[in-house]
Amino acid sequence: MDVQQIRDKAEEALAHVGFTVRETDDEPGQDVQPGGACLFIQQGRVRLYLTPAEPSWEAADVAARTLAGANLRVVPIGADPAVSEVRSAYVLLGGTGEIVEGYEPRLGPLGEGWRDQHQRMLRSHDRLADAASGAMSGGSDEARDRLFHFFQDAYHLKDWLKNDDDPRIPPNGEVEALFTDPQQSIPVLRLAADLCNGIKHRKLKPRASKTGDHRTRVSSQSVSVFLGSPVIAEHQWVMTSGGQEYDVIELADDIVAAWNSWLTAHNLL
């Protein structure tokens, strides 16, 4: 396709999902959800930016997915599409990009990014809460599986952030400092790290401990059974670290809150 055909195809796709498409944001217009899209040809390339000036992740994601459905993607201005690995949504979050033919790079499993891992953690948290409240169908083995999965999903969000190409994510050292730096680290995230690594490897080695206590572990599991129709089983766990005991469900709530607070502080949520 030539540049005019690319532009027309992009305009058709974006307008179809509700974007207000125009040449520049100087033109009068009342943007409605998902927002405005300024689409123009400059220096022989089709360029696009979203309005308002700081578009939401949702708007950038909708635009990127819509263009992908038309076999189009957005790359940074001047980038070689053959080697660019930046996802279209991230380009649009940063400002103006160039629309080219081709599909998005699939950098993660099934093309997922850190947001998908964050959502996976939230789903794991909901399933763990169900095990504690009695809303889960299944026995203690199922409850324990949910416990193990939550702490792995919560800790591994760190690695998804470090390996993502979202330009808003702080440098890897700052992400890692959440677990290692004496001044910047978050205690509940250090606990999540030790529980995850202890579960993953069966035991936590002293040099791998983020809390300083390689004996950090889930020390007990109990269940309260209420007979009736249906039978309700509420599971509880206690973890031990540094001579202190923690209610695991309260700890899980605090871990999710800590991650969400940090992500929000860095304009990622």
PyMOL commands that set and color helices and strands:
alter all, ss='L'
color gray80, all
select helices_A, chain A and resi 3-16+57-69+88-94+109-111+114-133+140-162+172-180+187-201+206-208+248-265
alter helices_A, ss='H'
color red, helices_A
select strands_A, chain A and resi 20-22+36-42+45-51+72-76+97-101+217-226+232-241+244-247
alter strands_A, ss='S'
color yellow, strands_A
deselect
rebuild
show_as cartoon
